[in-house]
Amino acid sequence: MKKAIAALAIIAALIAAILMFSSRFKVTDNIYVEWQGERVAIRGEGSAGLKWTINRGFLSMTANETVGKNLKIHLSGECANGQFELTATKRTFVRLEGLKLLNPTDVALVFKGNKPTFLTLADDTENTLGDAGIEASGDLTIGGDGSLTIIAQGTGHKGINIEGNLKIKDDPTLTITTSGQPERMQLLPESVWLGKGPGLPPNVGEGDRLPPPPPGFVRYDFSGTAKAIKAQGTILIEGGTITLSTCTPGAEGLESKRDIIINGGILNVDAYDDAINALMTMTVNGGIVNAKSSHNDGIDINGGQLKPWATSIPKNFDPQRAKELAGQPTYFQTGGSVTARTTAGPPEEGLDTDHVPISHTGGELNILDK
């Protein structure tokens, strides 16, 4: 009996040692990051393949292939001069749980690696980012029931800038305000202006904040403008309350270099340039959309047609699809309520589809020019 008890004690000790040893190296599902000024505290068991460097308030994380597929990174705290940068080789999950992260000269949240990022605004939390808010190399999904405020004031700084697709779901409250000047502004000769034609004023500028163009030049072209949301891919809005505001030359509110699809939620856009702009098409199946521009179109749908003064081709541009869209409806509405307004007057329009018909089979559509 004594031998059996001793054997059991040895086995128990071995099991305890194994558990203690393995717990030091186990893959955890949760990493907690908290900013306390420029001090960054990280807790959690750590994860194989997850590495990080900290330089005062700047935290750079790298997650390689060995990181667990359920890894969640929780961000909270407050920092007046910091940044969170994550490079991943697979999809990642990030939660904002009461985060105020400011970067006076750059972007607050940066997601690299071309893999999808799922950003959740934790319920009942208020989160703030600045100066530029979010950059993502891949797809970004924003969800949850919390709030996120982005205030961007720097030259060319955008609220959200996505290389892939953007999806907004659940019921987040998203408020973005930009006020930065464009990085570059140049005058274009009338020979390359698409809008030149009978009945138009001989000199049409981009608003009363800019000097009138000289004879022979009719349009200002901007690059690096302070847009609220820009996505190279498709923008899909399924829910939430989204408020976007821009006030400087060339600054659009919501821009997609592919398609915009709205299935729900409330979208309010008040922009200097186009309030909503889609290079390909826009579809509204539900929700409430209020789009107002003070110097350009309320809603501008290009149908894949590049402007003659375009200096580059968008990364996701599909010339075959653009050819198929030529002359076809590019604004589709089956439900919801849409108000598209410009206060600039002709030649700007509340809803500009480049002179092709729209497909309106349901919902309410109000177009207000001036």
Buried (B, 14 or more C-beta within 10 A) or exposed (E): EEEEEEEEEEEEEEEEEEEEEEEEEEBBEBBBBBBEEBEBEBEBEBBEBBEBEBEEBBBBBBBBEEBBEEBBBBBBBBBBBBBBBBBBBBBBBBBBBBBBBBBEEBBBBBBBBBBBBBBBBBEEBBBBBBBBBBBBBBBBBBBBBBBBBBBBBBBBBBBBBBBBBBBBBBBBBBBBBBBBBBBBBEBBEBEBBEEBEEEBEEBBBBBEEEEEBEEEBBBBBBEBBBBBBBBBBBBBBBBBBBBBBBBBBBBBBBBBBBBBBBBBBBBBBBBBBBBBBBBBBBBBBBBBBBBBBBBBBBBBBBBBBBBEEEEEEBEBBBEEBBEEBEEEBBBBBBBBBBBBBBBBEEBBBBBBBBEBEBEBEEBEBEBBBE
